[in-house]
């Protein structure tokens, strides 16, 4: 079991299946699932189908309205969303972020973080609220 003190952990399963452990509870994970763990949330993952493939990205300095710092969701839940139509888009976003971080380009890490966070949060809010409320939130 592990937790991160200062970052939200995002796990996107792109192939295979997993089991997610929170305390003594176990939850399934499958291809296309996005799993979100707030900072300080004790958990573990076990990937039971090989080959399994996932992207794992930590984001710091998140401040969502009504939540504590470095929390993207309520502390009362571990959020597992099956991303459906957004699975391919999120997969490409995570993949591009990984590639840019590994390259020796002169792109700043802060710029990359901001770009990833903006794009991810737009997709995440689309999954949570649907397109219409998201557009209303952006336009207001």
Residue frames relative to the residue before (quaternion, step in Angstrom):
aa qw qx qy qz dx dy dz
X 1.0000 0.0000 0.0000 0.0000 0.00 0.00 0.00
X 0.0323 0.7992 -0.5986 0.0444 3.55 -1.11 0.71
X 0.0795 -0.7566 0.6454 0.0676 3.54 -1.38 0.23
X 0.3068 -0.7253 0.5819 0.2029 3.57 -1.24 0.42
X 0.4748 -0.7199 0.4399 0.2505 3.57 -0.79 1.04
X 0.8517 0.1839 -0.0314 0.4897 3.57 0.87 -0.91
X 0.7459 0.3585 -0.2515 0.5018 3.61 1.10 0.39
X 0.4365 -0.6332 0.5770 0.2751 3.49 -1.31 0.58
X 0.2344 -0.7723 0.5749 0.1347 3.59 -0.87 0.93
X 0.1190 -0.7751 0.6200 0.0269 3.54 -0.86 1.09
X 0.0395 -0.7858 0.6172 -0.0042 3.57 -0.78 1.02
X 0.0711 -0.7757 0.6270 0.0144 3.55 -0.81 1.05
X 0.2259 -0.7742 0.5801 0.1145 3.59 -0.58 1.17
X 0.1278 -0.8263 0.5469 0.0428 3.56 -0.54 1.15
X 0.7818 0.0551 -0.0556 0.6186 3.59 1.26 -0.31
X 0.7904 0.3425 -0.2358 0.4499 3.56 -1.16 0.60
X 0.4279 -0.6658 0.5488 0.2691 3.51 -1.36 -0.35
X 0.1358 -0.7946 0.5873 0.0722 3.55 -1.23 0.43
X 0.2685 -0.6740 0.6474 0.2335 3.49 -1.43 0.05
X 0.1728 -0.7736 0.6046 0.0779 3.56 -0.91 0.96
X 0.1614 -0.8047 0.5684 0.0577 3.56 -0.81 1.04
X 0.0201 0.7494 -0.6606 0.0399 3.50 -0.97 0.99
X 0.7842 -0.0783 -0.0067 0.6156 3.55 -0.25 1.28
X 0.7708 -0.2925 0.2383 0.5134 3.57 -0.73 -1.04
X 0.5601 0.6014 -0.3863 0.4188 3.59 1.28 0.02
X 0.1722 -0.7735 0.6064 0.0665 3.52 -1.14 0.77
X 0.0790 -0.7929 0.6042 0.0029 3.56 -0.98 0.96
X 0.4453 -0.6901 0.4897 0.2926 3.63 -1.04 0.67
X 0.0845 -0.7491 0.6518 0.0828 3.54 -1.28 0.45
X 0.0366 -0.8112 0.5837 0.0011 3.59 -1.02 0.72
X 0.7403 -0.3871 0.3031 0.4585 3.53 -1.34 0.16
X 0.7820 0.2974 -0.2457 0.4895 3.56 -0.88 1.01
X 0.5638 0.6006 -0.3940 0.4075 3.60 1.24 -0.11
X 0.1834 -0.7205 0.6601 0.1072 3.50 -1.19 0.78
X 0.0948 -0.7953 0.5987 0.0099 3.56 -0.71 1.12
X 0.1187 -0.8052 0.5806 0.0207 3.56 -0.83 1.04
X 0.0434 -0.7686 0.6383 -0.0063 3.53 -0.88 1.07
X 0.3840 -0.7045 0.5498 0.2321 3.58 -0.74 1.04
X 0.6334 -0.4740 0.4201 0.4446 3.56 -1.27 0.20
X 0.8312 0.2236 -0.1969 0.4695 3.55 -1.23 0.68
X 0.5061 0.6239 -0.4311 0.4108 3.61 1.25 0.33
X 0.2824 -0.7902 0.5234 0.1480 3.60 -0.39 1.24
X 0.1818 0.7819 -0.5623 0.1988 3.55 -0.73 1.14
X 0.0928 -0.7609 0.6296 0.1263 3.54 -1.35 -0.10
X 0.2232 -0.7483 0.6078 0.1442 3.55 -1.28 0.42
X 0.0556 -0.7642 0.6417 0.0333 3.54 -1.15 0.68
X 0.1974 -0.7944 0.5667 0.0939 3.57 -0.70 1.07
X 0.1773 -0.8647 0.4697 0.0150 3.48 -0.31 1.40
X 0.7037 0.3602 -0.2722 0.5485 3.61 1.18 -0.08
X 0.1238 -0.7975 0.5878 0.0554 3.56 -0.73 1.02
X 0.5420 -0.2475 -0.8027 0.0254 1.53 -1.80 1.64
X 0.1813 -0.7323 0.6463 0.1143 3.52 -1.17 0.73
X 0.0410 -0.7885 0.6131 0.0271 3.55 -1.10 0.61
X 0.0633 0.7890 -0.6062 0.0771 3.51 -1.00 0.89
X 0.2855 -0.6798 0.6355 0.2293 3.49 -1.41 0.22
X 0.0737 -0.7759 0.6260 0.0250 3.53 -1.03 0.81
X 0.0400 0.7986 -0.5951 0.0808 3.57 -0.66 1.13
X 0.2205 -0.7586 0.6005 0.1237 3.55 -1.01 0.87
X 0.1182 -0.7805 0.6117 0.0512 3.56 -1.01 0.86
X 0.1914 -0.7788 0.5911 0.0861 3.55 -0.92 0.99
X 0.8210 0.2959 -0.2123 0.4398 3.51 -1.41 0.27
X 0.2901 0.7256 -0.5530 0.2890 3.56 0.98 0.90
X 0.0519 0.7711 -0.6340 0.0272 3.58 -1.02 0.79
X 0.0355 -0.7961 0.6024 -0.0462 3.53 -0.20 1.35
X 0.5813 -0.6009 0.4120 0.3623 3.62 -0.98 0.75
X 0.8318 0.2166 -0.1775 0.4792 3.56 -0.94 0.95
X 0.6976 0.4063 -0.2679 0.5258 3.59 1.29 0.01
X 0.5681 -0.5820 0.4458 0.3739 3.56 -1.20 0.41
X 0.6673 -0.4784 0.3709 0.4339 3.58 -1.28 0.27
X 0.8348 0.1405 -0.1587 0.5082 3.55 -1.10 0.86
X 0.5602 0.5014 -0.4314 0.4986 3.52 0.97 1.01
X 0.2043 -0.7844 0.5782 0.0932 3.55 -0.87 0.99
X 0.7618 0.1760 -0.0851 0.6176 3.54 1.30 -0.48
X 0.6874 -0.4401 0.3545 0.4563 3.59 -1.27 0.07
X 0.5165 -0.6457 0.4665 0.3143 3.59 -1.08 0.67
X 0.5895 0.6017 -0.3562 0.4045 3.59 1.24 -0.24
X 0.7753 0.3025 -0.1592 0.5312 3.60 1.22 -0.25
X 0.2547 -0.6399 0.6863 0.2340 3.47 -1.44 0.30
X 0.2285 -0.8154 0.5189 0.1168 3.55 -0.54 1.11
X 0.0041 -0.7482 0.6630 -0.0263 3.53 -0.90 1.07
X 0.0344 -0.7973 0.6015 -0.0370 3.54 -0.55 1.25
X 0.2808 -0.6972 0.6208 0.2230 3.56 -0.97 0.80
X 0.3593 -0.8173 0.4218 0.1579 3.54 -0.36 1.32
X 0.2566 -0.8194 0.4860 0.1632 3.60 1.27 -0.14
X 0.8593 0.0018 0.0208 0.5110 3.59 -0.70 -1.10
X 0.6798 0.4878 -0.3042 0.4555 3.62 1.12 -0.49
X 0.4015 0.7435 -0.4658 0.2628 3.62 1.23 -0.11
X 0.6857 0.4788 -0.2909 0.4647 3.61 0.85 -0.93
X 0.6514 0.5159 -0.3144 0.4590 3.59 0.96 -0.86
X 0.6771 0.4728 -0.2938 0.4813 3.59 0.88 -0.93
X 0.6109 0.5510 -0.3452 0.4518 3.59 1.04 -0.74
X 0.6738 0.4812 -0.2910 0.4793 3.58 0.94 -0.86
X 0.6226 0.5367 -0.3346 0.4609 3.60 1.04 -0.74
X 0.6750 0.4761 -0.2927 0.4816 3.59 0.86 -0.94
X 0.6521 0.5247 -0.3078 0.4526 3.59 0.94 -0.91
X 0.6696 0.4926 -0.2989 0.4687 3.60 0.87 -0.94
X 0.6296 0.5288 -0.3352 0.4600 3.59 1.00 -0.78
X 0.6448 0.5115 -0.3153 0.4725 3.59 0.92 -0.88
X 0.6748 0.5039 -0.3034 0.4457 3.60 0.84 -0.95
X 0.6719 0.4956 -0.3018 0.4602 3.59 0.91 -0.87
X 0.6449 0.5156 -0.3242 0.4616 3.58 1.03 -0.70
X 0.6932 0.4758 -0.2761 0.4658 3.60 1.08 -0.67
X 0.6235 0.5459 -0.3480 0.4385 3.59 1.13 -0.52
X 0.4666 -0.6806 0.4973 0.2678 3.53 -1.24 0.46
X 0.2731 0.7766 -0.5219 0.2237 3.59 1.14 0.54
X 0.5042 -0.6528 0.4775 0.3027 3.52 -1.27 0.34
X 0.3371 0.7097 -0.5403 0.3013 3.55 1.00 0.78
X 0.4326 -0.7243 0.4761 0.2482 3.57 -0.77 1.00
X 0.5489 -0.6213 0.4508 0.3310 3.55 -1.05 0.77
X 0.6360 0.5294 -0.3403 0.4466 3.60 1.00 -0.73
X 0.6339 0.5197 -0.3233 0.4728 3.57 1.01 -0.82
X 0.6587 0.5082 -0.2991 0.4673 3.57 0.93 -0.94
X 0.6364 0.5241 -0.3239 0.4642 3.59 0.97 -0.84
X 0.6679 0.4996 -0.3035 0.4607 3.59 0.86 -0.93
X 0.6541 0.5115 -0.3066 0.4653 3.58 0.95 -0.87
X 0.6524 0.5019 -0.3111 0.4751 3.58 0.92 -0.90
X 0.6743 0.5111 -0.3017 0.4395 3.60 0.81 -1.02
X 0.6568 0.5107 -0.3167 0.4555 3.57 0.88 -0.90
X 0.6945 0.4725 -0.2777 0.4662 3.57 0.79 -1.01
X 0.6620 0.5062 -0.3093 0.4581 3.56 0.93 -0.90
X 0.6830 0.4929 -0.3019 0.4466 3.59 0.83 -0.93
X 0.6044 0.5331 -0.3584 0.4713 3.61 1.07 -0.61
X 0.6764 0.4743 -0.2897 0.4833 3.59 0.92 -0.91
X 0.6507 0.5284 -0.3146 0.4455 3.59 0.94 -0.90
X 0.6743 0.4772 -0.2930 0.4815 3.59 0.91 -0.88
X 0.5918 0.5506 -0.3573 0.4680 3.58 1.13 -0.59
X 0.6605 0.4930 -0.3021 0.4790 3.58 1.00 -0.82
X 0.6982 0.4820 -0.2712 0.4546 3.59 0.96 -0.86
X 0.8458 0.2253 -0.0613 0.4798 3.56 0.73 -1.07
X 0.4887 -0.6336 0.4550 0.3909 3.58 1.18 -0.37
X 0.6837 -0.5298 0.3272 0.3804 3.56 -1.24 0.40
X 0.6720 0.5265 -0.3287 0.4040 3.62 0.77 -0.93
X 0.6924 0.4415 -0.3130 0.4771 3.68 0.72 -0.86
X 0.6141 0.5456 -0.3553 0.4460 3.60 1.05 -0.68
X 0.6673 0.4898 -0.3094 0.4681 3.59 0.89 -0.87
X 0.6300 0.5231 -0.3366 0.4650 3.58 1.02 -0.76
X 0.6508 0.5193 -0.3156 0.4552 3.59 0.98 -0.84
X 0.6696 0.4890 -0.2974 0.4734 3.59 0.96 -0.83
X 0.7229 0.4653 -0.2571 0.4413 3.58 0.88 -0.92
X 0.6497 0.5279 -0.3298 0.4363 3.64 1.12 -0.45
